[in-house]
């Protein structure tokens, strides 16, 4: 993973931490416009999902993919 991807992933995790502080009834994750490959999609979705699930275990998470 290149430095740019590491920084991007780190920033997304910080953003997810902030998003998870919102008491939403459902979270919808849709990153397909921001990523070009399946590998990049996995790098983005996996940490976002884990953070949201850890902070909001009972809240539905909808994940849209292209």
Secondary structure, 3 states (H helix, E strand, C coil): CCHHHHHHHHHHHHHHHHHHCCCCCEEEEECCCCCCCHHHHHHHHHHHHHHHHHHCCCCEEEEECC
